[in-house]
């Protein structure tokens, strides 16, 4: 069995990818209730997180667009042949684009990119 891989996102350090995912997923309801967050500590953490994800993932570059807010919406996804509804983060960009993203996928990509850069 492998050991947990620590993950650093901005100034936040997590003991594992699972801990990083849980941190962001646990705050979805709070963000959903707020509507759109555009400032504050958690906004800053999400902004760093999303920017790292975009920088680490081909085709996701911000290309000069700025992150202006985050929201959480219900989204339908097909998983194992079944449609489920889940809460999903959306980044609001300066060009009025709303870009949904997966916390799990973002953590995986950031951790992989970080491990590659440490070599």
Helices and strands as residue ranges (DSSP letters): E 7-9, E 12-14, H 17-25, H 28-34, E 36-37, H 41-56, E 67-79, E 82-93, E 98-101, H 103-118
